[in-house]
């Protein structure tokens, strides 16, 4: 009885740590992607496309998250010229690794906004 309770408690702690880690990785990846977009605007020597920004975000999530499972959207207000703003939004469906606990899959979302520098 005690062993099974401790076993379930252990898996609960592991799942909670995985959830917090996934959330943190997604937040940091969005931050890296929006910084990349803000420094690679229309006037930059190498302007960033949505595909470039998505690649930066997905590579920043590796190896903790499956980058191809991260949905990314990029929005410019009003365009990608200096002084405009860029917003990067990402979502990821986190799923528990065990079915022992009554925990369901959850969609994690993160977004960041910066002013385009060049």
GIQUIRA-V493042 format. One record per backbone hydrogen bond with DSSP energy under -0.5 kcal/mol. CO is the residue of the C=O (numbers start at 0). NH is the residue of the N-H. If there is no record, write none. Layout:
CO_NH ; CO_NH
This chain:
0_4 ; 1_5 ; 2_6 ; 3_7 ; 4_8 ; 5_9 ; 6_10 ; 7_11 ; 8_12 ; 9_13 ; 10_14 ; 11_15 ; 12_16 ; 13_17 ; 14_18 ; 15_19 ; 16_20 ; 17_21 ; 18_22 ; 19_23 ; 20_24 ; 21_25 ; 22_26 ; 23_27 ; 24_28 ; 25_29 ; 26_30 ; 27_31 ; 28_32 ; 29_33 ; 30_34 ; 31_35 ; 32_36 ; 33_37 ; 34_38 ; 35_39 ; 36_39 ; 37_116 ; 37_117 ; 39_47 ; 40_43 ; 43_46 ; 48_52 ; 49_53 ; 50_54 ; 51_55 ; 52_56 ; 53_57 ; 54_58 ; 55_59 ; 56_60 ; 57_61 ; 58_61 ; 60_63 ; 60_64 ; 64_66 ; 65_68 ; 66_69 ; 68_70 ; 70_90 ; 72_88 ; 74_86 ; 76_84 ; 79_41 ; 80_83 ; 83_115 ; 84_76 ; 85_113 ; 86_74 ; 86_88 ; 87_111 ; 88_72 ; 89_109 ; 90_70 ; 91_93 ; 91_107 ; 93_105 ; 100_102 ; 105_93 ; 105_107 ; 107_91 ; 109_89 ; 111_87 ; 113_85 ; 115_82
